[in-house]
Amino acid sequence: MTILFDLSNCIMVSSFWKLSTKSIDRICLPSFLIFFLCQNLVGAQFNFADATLISKIDFKHYDGRSGKRYFTETLGSGAAWFDYDQDGDPDIFFVNGASLDNDSGTTPPTNKLYRNNGDGTFTDVTKIAGVDDTGYGFGCCVGDYNNDGFSDLYVTNFGPNLLYHNNGDGTFSDVGKQANVADSRWGTSCAFSDYDRDGHLDLFVANYVDYQLNDHQPCQRRNLQVYCPPADFVGTPDILYRNNGDGTFTDTTLNAGLVPTENGKGLGVVWGDYDNDGYPDLSIANDTTPDMLYRNNGDGTFIDVALFAGVALGMKGVALGGMGVNFGDYNNDGWLDLVVTNFEADPNGLFLNDKDGAFVDEAYAAKFGGIGTPYVGWGVDFVDFDNDGYQDIFVANGHIYDNAEEIHEGVNTFSSYAQLNHCFLNLRDGSFSEVSGKSGLGLLIDKVSRGATFADYDNDGDLDILITNSNQKPDLLRNDISNTNYWLIVHIVSDRNNGNGVGTRVKITTGRTSQIREVKSGSSYLCQSDMRLHFGLGKSAYADQIEVLWTSGLVEKIQNIKANQRLYLKEGVGIVKFNVQ
């Protein structure tokens, strides 16, 4: 690792010791001493470098703030990694906000699409692609809803949502109205999945609260003007759209049984087969109302088992401020576990699958939950950053109050508007170690983060991080691990069912260790990660077996696969293409 420092530069000591920047701002140190601190005092585990500038990504999120503190300004927005042009390199789509005061004197901000050039840089192709919408956007998700082999894009708004049909020529067309999915409620996270296993991707959209700009009323805390809490608003129903197979969708929320006794104020959404019955289940993180876990009955209906499963409420039996959610198998036992991020003072949840329909909250036992209590957590996922075969955890943090320091003065000295993000190293014994301060300069930055999405954008075999920040530029953190662990990346394609293979489960076995991944649309918070499945293999130069469980029920097995490859697996065919690193 090479670090260059100017002798005249200063470092923020709060990044290393979490000291209050009000009491100690900066300490000027010579370069060699800074290097010593970074390398020895901290003891690097991962190495994430900030590649935002060199990537030529010039996007900046705009939340439309005007000083009135409209509630919509608090959530930020998401982003998506997806290979829209099928050149083998994941591209980036950013969702943007808009002005809330009808300021016609300025050029409105737009969503942005950046094409991956394959050399670590990106090119803005927004206008060419036709995705320069100026609505107030929040989340996005990807799926091939019409099975034409090209990835389509759904965008949620404070206002009509968008469905961008990929035309296959580098352009998109908004067909939301024609497809009957242009709902006008406040949409947040979304995710495609073939919940009824008919070969067509269905769509779930989480909705937040009933909020009208015309009814906006200011709120105060400690005699300071603040954003009103979500408890002041009524939740709005989520929507499940069934794909009709003809380019249109039908709202089947009621028929499917997705009708809670209380609307959930949904923020995070993820599909995953947590009970291993072959059908995708649905987990929803709700803000100040009980979280939901809808078990798929396999007949087109669902039942909310969150309370029975132990994931509806916090440890004290009350609803928490749920933000992000994701499935992953962090202990490699073949069963999906669950992680949920929450608001300040509420510990983040880490739920271990007990293999009998329920979960055990291991947040404190795993040394994960308590660390997040001074923070506001948002985007989250299980990610094997060091390719050791065990999934680590990343959490994006940032407060909603831009005057958080004043609000918490004398109450919680650790709370601030900008916050450090958290990276947790999987210790492979059921616990984690928070190593953000040991993971490279890219993570030693306080930001107002929201979304977190993951891809190997430079195709070097390790997963990189894209973080969206509220009213700020994003952070593209390149993973520069120096270990010699092996890896495989599996790209799932099908011309029998949905082309992206959403819902397909892949199991890789090396020696006595097995890992599972599922192809996911959406998840985390407002975001879409690369659908290619990444597996760290540790010191194994070969995978003994790859087992693919397709959504059609077909099971295929491939033996003795050399590591450090990007494989393309096609349903009913096997390996159709590979790229050796």
Summary of the structure (lengths in Angstrom):
residues: 581
radius of gyration: 22.3
end to end distance: 20.9
largest distance: 66.8
contacts: 2094
relative contact order: 0.14
helix: 9%
strand: 37%
